[in-house]
Amino acid sequence: MHTDAALVLFSAGVLLLAAMLLGVWKWRAMVASPDGRAHRYVDVAHQAALMYTFATTLIAGLVQFSAWPLAVNLSAATVVVFLFSGAIARYTWLGLRKETVNQMRAAPRGTNNVMYVLAVGEIGGVGVLLAGFAAAQL
């Protein structure tokens, strides 16, 4: 396995571990809740971590079979995984604070800019990796 792909796959493992830990928190919150439900963002953090785990695993496959050099693959994948991790951290923070069930309602100034960065970074990073995969494999 290429070094860049191994690092991305390791990142997927870290995200999976985080998802499992968030799952324990969700379970404990459900047990403690009168309606049997965890706070909305505890649930979102858990689900996002699970989904981003599998997305990161797919990214590792794109990296492994890409035509691009290690530095390009690792840079693109790092941006995407960093943004995935940031989203999970934000959802976890919102779950801990229990202040909202919709982070876009009364969002702080600059939130739209952050969302643009997320969209460009995630889509751009995956686009670079997909192009590298296509260049090598198709």
Sequence and secondary structure as in RCSB ss.txt:
>XXXX:A:sequence
MHTDAALVLFSAGVLLLAAMLLGVWKWRAMVASPDGRAHRYVDVAHQAALMYTFATTLIAGLVQFSAWPLAVNLS
AATVVVFLFSGAIARYTWLGLRKETVNQMRAAPRGTNNVMYVLAVGEIGGVGVLLAGFAAAQL
>XXXX:A:secstr
  HHHHHHHHHHHHHHHHHHHHHHHHHHHHHHSTTS   HHHHHHHHHHHHHHHHHHHHHHHHHT SS HHHHHH
HHHHHHHHHHHHHHHHHHHHHHT  S TTTT  TTHHHHHHHHHHHHHHHHHHHHHHHHHHH 
